[in-house]
Amino acid sequence: MNADLVAMYRCAISGYQDTLYAHSFRQFYRECDISGTVDFIFGNAAAVFQACDIITRRPLPGQFTVVTAQSRDSPDQDTGISIHNCSIIPADDIHAPSGKAIRSYLGRPWRAYSRTVVMESWIDGFVDPAGWTQWSAAEDDRKTLYYAEFDNYGPGSGTDSRVAWPGFHVMDYDEAYNFTVSYFITGDEWLASTSFPYEDGI
């Protein structure tokens, strides 16, 4: 989607790889069901996902799953993916036929300055304890990306075993507020016209 001041409410967006292309500008998703396998929420919009069910499906044999692949390519861009008060959960078929668990991650960097945060969300236990993964082992984007978590809960939410990258952060309240509807996408200026519900802070 390539449009400014976009709001989606109670929509189902289903696919496998590359399900939702949040391409650019300011976007808001509320109470949507979004499902996929690899990089299934991707792009370089300033996008807030609030009270959504983000559902990971079983990928092709030998693949792992990744929820996000944000593509900010400059530290000057005010873009990123903010997942707030959502549920990150597995589909019923997430396990391989052999019963072996499939590795699943919250995100990986499509570009060097990739930025994604997960706040006040339920993270189910299928997510790998590392939380995040690289696009490729050859790329040194671990210093320039910004991946962060704040006050999440659920069996996959622990941060003690998360990636030890310079670009990974456990945010405090003030840092997390920068990624709210009010601040990150200036939602108070335009979301009232949609009549959609939203939480302006944390």
N, CA, C and O of each residue as an XYZ file, in Angstrom:
808
protein
N       0.833     -1.186      0.000
C       0.000      0.000      0.000
C       0.877      1.249      0.000
O       1.781      1.397      0.822
N       0.592      2.123     -0.924
C       1.385      3.337     -1.104
C       0.436      4.533     -1.033
O       0.037      5.085     -2.057
N       0.082      4.923      0.200
C      -0.851      6.030      0.388
C      -0.677      6.579      1.790
O      -0.277      5.859      2.704
N      -0.979      7.864      1.955
C      -0.849      8.508      3.254
C      -2.199      8.538      3.973
O      -3.254      8.589      3.341
N      -2.141      8.506      5.313
C      -3.326      8.582      6.164
C      -4.297      7.449      5.849
O      -5.493      7.672      5.662
N      -3.767      6.240      5.794
C      -4.567      5.047      5.532
C      -4.921      4.385      6.859
O      -4.056      4.213      7.719
N      -6.181      4.017      7.027
C      -6.620      3.296      8.220
C      -7.427      2.079      7.799
O      -8.333      2.178      6.971
N      -7.094      0.939      8.373
C      -7.784     -0.320      8.100
C      -8.343     -0.842      9.423
O      -7.633     -0.889     10.428
N      -9.616     -1.232      9.419
C     -10.287     -1.647     10.650
C     -11.009     -2.968     10.432
O     -11.867     -3.095      9.559
N     -10.641     -3.941     11.245
C     -11.275     -5.260     11.230
C     -11.234     -5.905      9.851
O     -12.238     -6.422      9.360
N     -10.061     -5.865      9.239
C      -9.856     -6.516      7.950
C      -9.062     -7.808      8.139
O      -8.270     -7.924      9.074
N      -9.275     -8.758      7.264
C      -8.477     -9.975      7.212
C      -7.553     -9.886      6.008
O      -8.003     -9.719      4.875
N      -6.252    -10.001      6.269
C      -5.245     -9.892      5.213
C      -4.432    -11.184      5.282
O      -3.610    -11.355      6.183
N      -4.655    -12.076      4.349
C      -4.101    -13.426      4.437
C      -3.222    -13.745      3.244
O      -3.531    -13.376      2.111
N      -2.134    -14.428      3.510
C      -1.242    -14.870      2.448
C      -0.176    -15.778      3.019
O      -0.364    -16.420      4.053
N       0.943    -15.818      2.325
C       2.075    -16.615      2.794
C       3.290    -15.697      2.863
O       3.409    -14.929      3.818
N       4.181    -15.746      1.904
C       5.302    -14.810      1.913
C       4.836    -13.448      1.383
O       4.056    -13.373      0.433
N       5.336    -12.356      2.026
C       5.047    -10.987      1.570
C       3.552    -10.697      1.502
O       3.055    -10.230      0.477
N       2.847    -10.967      2.572
C       1.396    -10.772      2.581
C       1.012     -9.302      2.463
O       0.211     -8.936      1.603
N       1.579     -8.459      3.323
C       1.160     -7.062      3.416
C       2.352     -6.153      3.152
O       3.298     -6.109      3.939
N       2.301     -5.428      2.040
C       3.359     -4.502      1.673
C       2.952     -3.106      2.144
O       2.252     -2.383      1.436
N       3.395     -2.738      3.339
C       3.174     -1.387      3.852
C       4.279     -0.513      3.267
O       5.320     -0.303      3.890
N       4.035     -0.015      2.072
C       5.092      0.557      1.243
C       5.628      1.878      1.778
O       6.841      2.032      1.922
N       4.746      2.841      2.078
C       5.228      4.174      2.415
C       4.134      5.000      3.095
O       2.968      4.608      3.127
N       4.538      6.153      3.637
C       3.661      7.120      4.291
C       3.104      6.565      5.609
O       3.634      5.594      6.149
N       2.029      7.189      6.126
C       1.479      6.843      7.440
C       0.289      5.905      7.293
O      -0.644      6.176      6.538
N       0.339      4.785      8.036
C      -0.696      3.767      7.938
C      -1.057      3.259      9.329
O      -0.208      3.192     10.218
N      -2.339      2.900      9.509
C      -2.839      2.414     10.790
C      -3.728      1.199     10.557
O      -4.618      1.219      9.706
N      -3.479      0.155     11.313
C      -4.243     -1.092     11.218
C      -4.786     -1.417     12.608
O      -4.019     -1.523     13.566
N      -6.085     -1.572     12.718
C      -6.721     -1.806     14.013
C      -7.612     -3.048     13.940
O      -8.484     -3.155     13.077
N      -7.373     -3.983     14.864
C      -8.175     -5.205     14.989
C      -8.245     -5.986     13.683
O      -9.291     -6.522     13.318
N      -7.125     -6.039     12.992
C      -7.034     -6.812     11.755
C      -6.407     -8.174     12.045
O      -5.621     -8.315     12.982
N      -6.757     -9.172     11.238
C      -6.100    -10.478     11.251
C      -5.140    -10.519     10.063
O      -5.559    -10.444      8.908
N      -3.856    -10.639     10.362
C      -2.838    -10.623      9.309
C      -2.038    -11.908      9.424
O      -1.435    -12.176     10.463
N      -2.029    -12.704      8.367
C      -1.367    -14.006      8.445
C      -0.394    -14.199      7.293
O      -0.576    -13.644      6.209
N       0.647    -14.995      7.542
C       1.633    -15.288      6.517
C       2.757    -16.147      7.042
O       2.675    -16.716      8.131
N       3.810    -16.231      6.251
C       4.925    -17.107      6.609
C       6.239    -16.341      6.716
O       6.792    -16.206      7.808
N       6.741    -15.840      5.593
C       8.067    -15.213      5.561
C       7.938    -13.734      5.216
O       7.377    -13.381      4.179
N       8.464    -12.862      6.097
C       8.461    -11.405      5.838
C       7.057    -10.930      5.495
O       6.886    -10.149      4.559
N       6.059    -11.381      6.226
C       4.700    -11.160      5.745
C       4.117     -9.796      6.099
O       3.025     -9.458      5.643
N       4.823     -9.012      6.901
C       4.535     -7.576      7.015
C       5.830     -6.862      6.664
O       6.813     -6.967      7.398
N       5.844     -6.136      5.548
C       7.115     -5.591      5.072
C       6.895     -4.237      4.420
O       5.762     -3.863      4.117
N       7.979     -3.503      4.203
C       7.900     -2.216      3.553
C       8.512     -1.112      4.394
O       9.169     -1.374      5.401
N       8.288      0.139      3.969
C       8.930      1.278      4.614
C       7.933      2.389      4.949
O       8.273      3.571      4.903
N       6.716      2.005      5.283
C       5.760      2.976      5.799
C       6.061      3.269      7.267
O       6.817      2.546      7.916
N       5.461      4.335      7.774
C       5.335      4.517      9.226
C       4.006      3.877      9.589
O       2.955      4.504      9.462
N       4.053      2.635     10.040
C       2.845      1.829     10.201
C       2.678      1.390     11.647
O       3.612      0.878     12.265
N       1.483      1.596     12.178
C       1.152      1.121     13.517
C       0.082      0.047     13.393
O      -0.955      0.248     12.761
N       0.355     -1.091     14.006
C      -0.587     -2.197     14.082
C      -1.054     -2.286     15.531
O      -0.246     -2.488     16.437
N      -2.355     -2.135     15.746
C      -2.865     -2.045     17.107
C      -4.035     -3.017     17.289
O      -4.979     -3.037     16.499
N      -3.944     -3.826     18.358
C      -4.993     -4.790     18.696
C      -5.265     -5.758     17.546
O      -6.399     -6.194     17.349
N      -4.228     -6.087     16.794
C      -4.345     -7.040     15.676
C      -3.921     -8.434     16.115
O      -3.141     -8.587     17.055
N      -4.439     -9.451     15.427
C      -3.924    -10.815     15.532
C      -2.955    -11.022     14.372
O      -3.343    -10.977     13.204
N      -1.696    -11.247     14.713
C      -0.655    -11.465     13.716
C      -0.313    -12.946     13.776
O       0.238    -13.434     14.763
N      -0.648    -13.648     12.704
C      -0.717    -15.107     12.738
C       0.323    -15.706     11.794
O       0.301    -15.460     10.588
N       1.218    -16.483     12.353
C       2.247    -17.135     11.546
C       1.762    -18.504     11.084
O       1.316    -19.323     11.887
N       1.857    -18.739      9.775
C       1.427    -19.998      9.175
C       2.636    -20.901      8.904
O       3.786    -20.463      8.961
N       2.349    -22.152      8.611
C       3.431    -23.090      8.320
C       4.052    -22.786      6.959
O       3.330    -22.688      5.967
N       5.380    -22.635      6.889
C       6.046    -22.303      5.629
C       6.355    -23.552      4.807
O       5.965    -24.664      5.165
N       7.055    -23.345      3.715
C       7.518    -24.466      2.903
C       8.541    -25.290      3.687
O       9.165    -24.776      4.615
N       8.715    -26.547      3.326
C       9.697    -27.383      4.046
C      11.085    -26.749      4.048
O      11.562    -26.282      3.014
N      11.718    -26.735      5.196
C      13.065    -26.193      5.329
C      13.122    -24.708      5.595
O      14.196    -24.187      5.895
N      11.999    -23.999      5.496
C      11.977    -22.567      5.754
C      11.735    -22.272      7.231
O      11.152    -23.081      7.953
N      12.193    -21.100      7.666
C      11.759    -20.556      8.947
C      10.748    -19.449      8.650
O      10.567    -19.073      7.492
N      10.101    -18.934      9.666
C       9.122    -17.874      9.470
C       9.626    -16.576     10.102
O      10.344    -16.586     11.101
N       9.227    -15.456      9.486
C       9.590    -14.128      9.973
C       8.363    -13.223      9.833
O       7.763    -13.147      8.760
N       7.998    -12.548     10.902
C       6.815    -11.697     10.854
C       7.063    -10.435     10.033
O       6.255    -10.105      9.165
N       8.167     -9.719     10.287
C       8.372     -8.415      9.656
C       9.699     -8.349      8.902
O      10.667     -9.033      9.236
N       9.708     -7.502      7.876
C      10.941     -7.178      7.156
C      10.842     -5.704      6.774
O      10.437     -5.365      5.662
N      11.211     -4.849      7.694
C      11.105     -3.410      7.471
C      12.301     -2.931      6.654
O      13.393     -3.489      6.760
N      12.089     -1.877      5.823
C      13.113     -1.547      4.827
C      13.582     -0.099      4.872
O      13.861      0.488      3.827
N      13.673      0.484      6.053
C      14.230      1.842      6.149
C      15.689      1.812      5.695
O      16.461      0.978      6.168
N      16.074      2.698      4.796
C      17.440      2.662      4.259
C      18.256      3.889      4.623
O      19.337      4.102      4.076
N      17.737      4.709      5.556
C      18.471      5.877      6.029
C      18.037      6.171      7.462
O      16.862      6.008      7.791
N      18.952      6.596      8.309
C      18.557      6.933      9.679
C      17.700      8.189      9.749
O      17.131      8.486     10.800
N      17.596      8.933      8.650
C      16.808     10.160      8.617
C      15.331      9.916      8.313
O      14.525     10.841      8.416
N      14.965      8.705      7.944
C      13.579      8.414      7.603
C      12.758      8.159      8.862
O      13.171      7.394      9.734
N      11.588      8.804      8.956
C      10.703      8.654     10.112
C       9.724      7.516      9.882
O       8.513      7.694     10.012
N      10.238      6.372      9.550
C       9.408      5.225      9.212
C       9.744      4.041     10.110
O      10.718      4.062     10.862
N       8.919      3.019     10.011
C       9.144      1.816     10.799
C       7.828      1.092     11.015
O       6.764      1.569     10.621
N       7.921     -0.059     11.644
C       6.749     -0.860     11.980
C       6.612     -0.874     13.496
O       7.538     -1.255     14.212
N       5.445     -0.455     13.977
C       5.138     -0.467     15.403
C       3.988     -1.430     15.652
O       2.873     -1.219     15.176
N       4.265     -2.475     16.393
C       3.259     -3.485     16.745
C       2.885     -3.239     18.199
O       3.698     -3.453     19.098
N       1.651     -2.788     18.431
C       1.235     -2.337     19.751
C      -0.043     -3.055     20.195
O      -1.064     -3.038     19.508
N       0.050     -3.675     21.351
C      -1.123     -4.333     21.944
C      -1.735     -5.357     20.987
O      -2.956     -5.459     20.864
N      -0.879     -6.101     20.323
C      -1.310     -7.144     19.389
C      -1.082     -8.525     19.999
O      -0.509     -8.650     21.081
N      -1.532     -9.547     19.300
C      -1.235    -10.937     19.643
C      -0.451    -11.545     18.491
O      -0.925    -11.581     17.355
N       0.751    -12.023     18.792
C       1.584    -12.691     17.796
C       1.482    -14.177     18.090
O       2.044    -14.670     19.068
N       0.763    -14.879     17.238
C       0.339    -16.238     17.554
C       0.565    -17.161     16.356
O       0.669    -16.696     15.221
N       0.641    -18.478     16.614
C       0.803    -19.424     15.517
C      -0.538    -19.909     14.983
O      -1.509    -20.024     15.731
N      -0.584    -20.187     13.706
C      -1.725    -20.896     13.144
C      -1.707    -22.337     13.642
O      -0.694    -22.810     14.157
N      -2.807    -23.015     13.490
C      -2.899    -24.393     13.986
C      -1.898    -25.318     13.320
O      -1.517    -26.336     13.897
N      -1.460    -24.973     12.093
C      -0.583    -25.875     11.341
C       0.889    -25.463     11.408
O       1.668    -25.865     10.543
N       1.294    -24.674     12.405
C       2.650    -24.135     12.424
C       3.711    -25.221     12.567
O       4.833    -25.039     12.097
N       3.392    -26.325     13.192
C       4.390    -27.372     13.357
C       4.555    -28.169     12.068
O       3.597    -28.414     11.335
N       5.780    -28.557     11.818
C       6.060    -29.393     10.653
C       5.378    -30.748     10.810
O       5.072    -31.159     11.929
N       5.134    -31.452      9.691
C       4.475    -32.763      9.789
C       5.213    -33.731     10.704
O       4.591    -34.602     11.312
N       6.528    -33.590     10.809
C       7.305    -34.471     11.675
C       7.113    -34.149     13.149
O       7.546    -34.907     14.017
N       6.463    -33.024     13.430
C       6.303    -32.592     14.810
C       7.428    -31.693     15.289
O       7.369    -31.174     16.404
N       8.454    -31.498     14.465
C       9.572    -30.644     14.833
C       9.164    -29.179     14.729
O       8.543    -28.767     13.749
N       9.515    -28.401     15.739
C       9.137    -26.987     15.749
C       9.837    -26.232     14.622
O      10.986    -26.524     14.291
N       9.151    -25.280     14.048
C       9.690    -24.423     13.000
C      10.219    -23.155     13.651
O       9.534    -22.539     14.467
N      11.442    -22.763     13.290
C      12.016    -21.538     13.846
C      11.219    -20.331     13.361
O      10.935    -20.196     12.171
N      10.866    -19.464     14.294
C      10.047    -18.293     13.972
C      10.625    -17.066     14.658
O      11.085    -17.137     15.797
N      10.598    -15.929     13.945
C      11.224    -14.708     14.441
C      10.280    -13.528     14.270
O       9.369    -13.551     13.441
N      10.516    -12.500     15.069
C       9.706    -11.283     14.995
C      10.052    -10.435     13.780
O       9.186     -9.748     13.238
N      11.315    -10.477     13.345
C      11.681     -9.668     12.201
C      13.103     -9.885     11.758
O      13.921    -10.480     12.460
N      13.376     -9.378     10.551
C      14.745     -9.339     10.026
C      14.862     -8.115      9.125
O      13.860     -7.659      8.573
N      16.064     -7.580      8.969
C      16.237     -6.315      8.244
C      16.296     -6.488      6.728
O      17.202     -7.129      6.196
N      15.318     -5.908      6.050
C      15.353     -5.875      4.589
C      16.351     -4.825      4.112
O      16.961     -4.990      3.056
N      16.524     -3.747      4.878
C      17.527     -2.723      4.593
C      18.337     -2.461      5.858
O      17.969     -2.901      6.947
N      19.438     -1.742      5.703
C      20.409     -1.610      6.788
C      19.853     -0.905      8.019
O      20.269     -1.205      9.137
N      18.908      0.040      7.831
C      18.392      0.821      8.957
C      16.983      0.381      9.364
O      16.192      1.169      9.881
N      16.699     -0.876      9.119
C      15.408     -1.461      9.457
C      14.993     -1.097     10.883
O      15.811     -1.118     11.803
N      13.687     -0.757     11.056
C      13.212     -0.366     12.382
C      11.846     -0.992     12.664
O      10.879     -0.754     11.940
N      11.784     -1.791     13.724
C      10.552     -2.456     14.131
C      10.515     -2.531     15.652
O      11.514     -2.864     16.289
N       9.366     -2.221     16.224
C       9.195     -2.338     17.671
C       7.944     -3.155     17.968
O       6.971     -3.135     17.213
N       7.994     -3.870     19.080
C       6.850     -4.648     19.565
C       6.595     -4.208     20.999
O       7.483     -4.302     21.846
N       5.374     -3.725     21.277
C       5.064     -3.131     22.572
C       3.757     -3.682     23.136
O       2.765     -3.816     22.420
N       3.774     -3.996     24.418
C       2.567     -4.388     25.147
C       1.767     -5.445     24.393
O       0.538     -5.397     24.352
N       2.468     -6.383     23.808
C       1.825     -7.400     22.980
C       2.037     -8.800     23.558
O       3.015     -9.061     24.259
N       1.104     -9.681     23.250
C       1.215    -11.095     23.609
C       2.088    -11.787     22.560
O       1.768    -11.758     21.371
N       3.178    -12.401     22.989
C       4.055    -13.147     22.090
C       4.003    -14.608     22.529
O       4.444    -14.953     23.625
N       3.471    -15.440     21.680
C       3.317    -16.855     22.031
C       4.665    -17.572     22.007
O       5.655    -17.044     21.499
N       4.686    -18.769     22.561
C       5.935    -19.489     22.787
C       6.595    -20.057     21.547
O       7.704    -20.581     21.641
N       5.958    -19.974     20.386
C       6.572    -20.502     19.173
C       7.705    -19.613     18.662
O       8.514    -20.066     17.852
N       7.785    -18.354     19.118
C       8.836    -17.446     18.678
C      10.170    -17.860     19.285
O      10.262    -18.115     20.486
N      11.204    -17.925     18.448
C      12.532    -18.306     18.902
C      13.001    -17.372     20.024
O      12.749    -16.169     19.957
N      13.679    -17.896     21.054
C      14.136    -17.025     22.146
C      15.013    -15.860     21.682
O      15.039    -14.815     22.333
N      15.732    -16.022     20.567
C      16.550    -14.924     20.039
C      15.692    -13.765     19.548
O      16.147    -12.622     19.516
N      14.475    -14.052     19.174
C      13.524    -13.017     18.789
C      13.652    -12.501     17.373
O      12.651    -12.357     16.671
N      14.874    -12.222     16.942
C      15.138    -11.546     15.675
C      16.236    -12.296     14.930
O      17.020    -13.025     15.537
N      16.289    -12.115     13.612
C      17.316    -12.797     12.832
C      17.836    -11.872     11.733
O      17.191    -10.879     11.396
N      18.996    -12.197     11.180
C      19.586    -11.390     10.116
C      19.012    -11.770      8.760
O      18.492    -12.870      8.573
N      19.116    -10.837      7.816
C      18.714    -11.127      6.438
C      19.698    -12.117      5.826
O      19.295    -13.104      5.211
N      20.980    -11.849      5.997
C      21.998    -12.805      5.573
C      23.201    -12.647      6.482
O      23.435    -11.576      7.042
N      23.953    -13.709      6.623
C      25.099    -13.678      7.527
C      26.175    -12.722      7.052
O      27.014    -12.295      7.847
N      26.170    -12.376      5.776
C      27.217    -11.515      5.217
C      26.980    -10.034      5.515
O      27.908     -9.232      5.405
N      25.770     -9.662      5.884
C      25.439     -8.259      6.075
C      25.648     -7.854      7.529
O      25.221     -8.562      8.442
N      26.301     -6.719      7.744
C      26.549     -6.237      9.096
C      25.582     -5.097      9.413
O      25.994     -3.955      9.614
N      24.297     -5.427      9.455
C      23.284     -4.423      9.751
C      22.886     -4.420     11.224
O      21.997     -3.673     11.631
N      23.539     -5.248     12.011
C      23.163     -5.362     13.417
C      23.444     -4.084     14.193
O      22.847     -3.859     15.245
N      24.348     -3.240     13.689
C      24.671     -1.986     14.367
C      23.749     -0.847     13.950
O      23.526      0.080     14.729
N      23.213     -0.902     12.742
C      22.457      0.227     12.207
C      20.940      0.060     12.330
O      20.213      1.053     12.296
N      20.454     -1.156     12.471
C      19.021     -1.361     12.622
C      18.557     -0.902     14.001
O      19.371     -0.669     14.895
N      17.243     -0.776     14.161
C      16.644     -0.488     15.464
C      15.493     -1.458     15.676
O      14.416     -1.296     15.103
N      15.732     -2.466     16.503
C      14.698     -3.409     16.905
C      14.518     -3.279     18.405
O      15.499     -3.213     19.146
N      13.280     -3.242     18.857
C      13.060     -2.966     20.271
C      11.762     -3.601     20.758
O      10.837     -3.856     19.988
N      11.731     -3.845     22.062
C      10.556     -4.408     22.707
C      10.274     -3.650     23.992
O      11.179     -3.126     24.640
N       8.975     -3.604     24.347
C       8.572     -2.919     25.576
C       7.361     -3.608     26.192
O       6.295     -3.677     25.581
N       7.534     -4.113     27.399
C       6.433     -4.568     28.244
C       5.537     -5.590     27.550
O       4.314     -5.553     27.685
N       6.161     -6.502     26.806
C       5.392     -7.579     26.204
C       5.161     -8.694     27.229
O       5.779     -8.708     28.294
N       4.284     -9.606     26.900
C       3.969    -10.698     27.813
C       3.672    -11.958     27.006
O       3.537    -11.912     25.783
N       3.572    -13.073     27.706
C       3.384    -14.342     27.035
C       4.654    -15.164     27.031
O       5.729    -14.637     27.317
N       4.553    -16.456     26.712
C       5.700    -17.364     26.824
C       6.851    -17.057     25.877
O       7.960    -17.540     26.109
N       6.641    -16.280     24.823
C       7.723    -15.927     23.906
C       8.259    -14.524     24.102
O       9.017    -14.028     23.268
N       7.874    -13.873     25.196
C       8.193    -12.450     25.368
C       9.481    -12.174     26.145
O       9.929    -11.030     26.203
N      10.072    -13.192     26.732
C      11.271    -12.962     27.534
C      12.414    -12.402     26.700
O      12.641    -12.842     25.573
N      13.130    -11.438     27.250
C      14.213    -10.791     26.501
C      15.608    -11.231     26.941
O      16.598    -10.768     26.376
N      15.708    -12.101     27.924
C      17.026    -12.507     28.441
C      17.877    -13.203     27.384
O      19.103    -13.098     27.408
N      17.236    -13.910     26.457
C      17.977    -14.651     25.427
C      17.854    -14.016     24.054
O      18.138    -14.660     23.044
N      17.432    -12.759     24.007
C      17.324    -12.081     22.734
C      18.709    -11.830     22.133
O      19.728    -11.945     22.814
N      18.722    -11.486     20.849
C      19.971    -11.220     20.140
C      20.793    -10.153     20.866
O      20.245     -9.179     21.383
N      22.104    -10.347     20.897
C      22.996     -9.385     21.557
C      23.573     -8.437     20.520
O      24.790     -8.353     20.357
N      22.700     -7.723     19.818
C      23.112     -6.804     18.762
C      23.122     -5.381     19.299
O      22.304     -5.045     20.156
N      24.024     -4.542     18.819
C      23.996     -3.130     19.224
C      22.677     -2.438     18.897
O      22.276     -1.499     19.585
N      22.006     -2.903     17.846
C      20.763     -2.274     17.427
C      19.509     -2.800     18.093
O      18.411     -2.330     17.795
N      19.649     -3.769     18.991
C      18.472     -4.291     19.702
C      18.350     -3.597     21.055
O      19.344     -3.397     21.752
N      17.112     -3.230     21.420
C      16.882     -2.479     22.654
C      15.669     -3.017     23.400
O      14.683     -3.438     22.795
N      15.762     -2.996     24.709
C      14.584     -3.127     25.558
C      14.242     -1.705     25.995
O      14.979     -1.094     26.769
N      13.138     -1.189     25.504
C      12.825      0.218     25.679
C      12.268      0.523     27.066
O      11.686     -0.341     27.722
N      12.457      1.768     27.498
C      11.729      2.272     28.652
C      10.478      2.994     28.141
O      10.233      3.052     26.936
N       9.694      3.539     29.068
C       8.412      4.159     28.701
C       8.603      5.299     27.700
O       7.886      5.385     26.703
N       9.562      6.162     27.970
C       9.749      7.328     27.102
C      10.147      6.925     25.686
O       9.686      7.523     24.714
N      11.007      5.906     25.571
C      11.389      5.431     24.240
C      10.198      4.814     23.522
O       9.993      5.042     22.330
N       9.417      4.034     24.256
C       8.265      3.369     23.655
C       7.222      4.373     23.184
O       6.558      4.138     22.175
N       7.065      5.488     23.895
C       6.059      6.472     23.523
C       6.311      7.051     22.124
O       5.381      7.493     21.449
N       7.569      7.041     21.705
C       7.895      7.541     20.362
C       7.242      6.738     19.252
O       7.170      7.204     18.115
N       6.760      5.525     19.567
C       6.186      4.649     18.544
C       4.684      4.457     18.724
O       4.114      3.502     18.196
N       4.040      5.356     19.464
C       2.599      5.300     19.659
C       1.864      5.949     18.491
O       2.464      6.624     17.654
N       0.564      5.730     18.456
C      -0.270      6.335     17.415
C      -0.136      7.853     17.419
O      -0.013      8.469     16.361
N      -0.159      8.456     18.605
C      -0.131      9.916     18.691
C       1.162     10.502     18.161
O       1.162     11.515     17.462
N       2.262      9.854     18.501
C       3.556     10.436     18.157
C       4.080      9.950     16.809
O       4.520     10.755     15.988
N       4.036      8.651     16.578
C       4.711      8.069     15.412
C       4.004      8.387     14.103
O       4.655      8.655     13.092
N       2.669      8.359     14.115
C       1.924      8.645     12.883
C       0.990      9.853     13.063
O       0.073     10.046     12.264
N       1.213     10.656     14.095
C       0.399     11.845     14.398
C      -1.094     11.542     14.276
O      -1.852     12.307     13.679
N      -1.497     10.414     14.853
C      -2.860      9.929     14.665
C      -3.939     10.824     15.217
O      -5.059     10.824     14.706
N      -3.628     11.594     16.256
C      -4.649     12.477     16.820
C      -5.099     13.537     15.817
O      -6.179     14.109     15.965
N      -4.290     13.801     14.810
C      -4.619     14.829     13.821
C      -5.568     14.335     12.731
O      -6.184     15.140     12.032
N      -5.691     12.985     12.580
C      -6.486     12.522     11.441
C      -7.348     11.288     11.689
O      -8.285     11.043     10.929
N      -7.061     10.500     12.732
C      -7.813      9.261     12.906
C      -9.245      9.493     13.385
O     -10.116      8.657     13.145
N      -9.499     10.615     14.058
C     -10.867     10.877     14.509
C     -11.847     10.926     13.342
O     -13.019     10.584     13.503
N     -11.382     11.346     12.177
C     -12.268     11.449     11.008
C     -12.720     10.081     10.495
O     -13.689      9.990      9.742
N     -12.023      9.023     10.900
C     -12.379      7.671     10.447
C     -13.445      7.029     11.323
O     -14.109      6.084     10.897
N     -13.615      7.532     12.545
C     -14.469      6.942     13.581
C     -13.945      5.607     14.098
O     -14.625      4.954     14.889
N     -12.769      5.189     13.680
C     -12.178      3.950     14.171
C     -11.641      4.154     15.590
O     -11.128      5.229     15.900
N     -11.748      3.149     16.447
C     -11.141      3.279     17.776
C      -9.621      3.191     17.687
O      -9.076      2.545     16.791
N      -8.950      3.842     18.619
C      -7.502      3.700     18.709
C      -7.036      4.129     20.091
O      -7.696      4.915     20.770
N      -5.895      3.602     20.492
C      -5.262      3.997     21.740
C      -4.165      4.993     21.373
O      -3.289      4.693     20.561
N      -4.219      6.182     21.979
C      -3.289      7.220     21.573
C      -1.931      7.107     22.229
O      -0.951      7.633     21.703
N      -1.845      6.429     23.373
C      -0.573      6.300     24.087
C      -0.299      4.869     24.470
O      -0.780      3.933     23.831
N       0.493      4.705     25.544
C       0.767      3.375     26.068
C       0.426      3.328     27.543
O       0.585      2.287     28.181
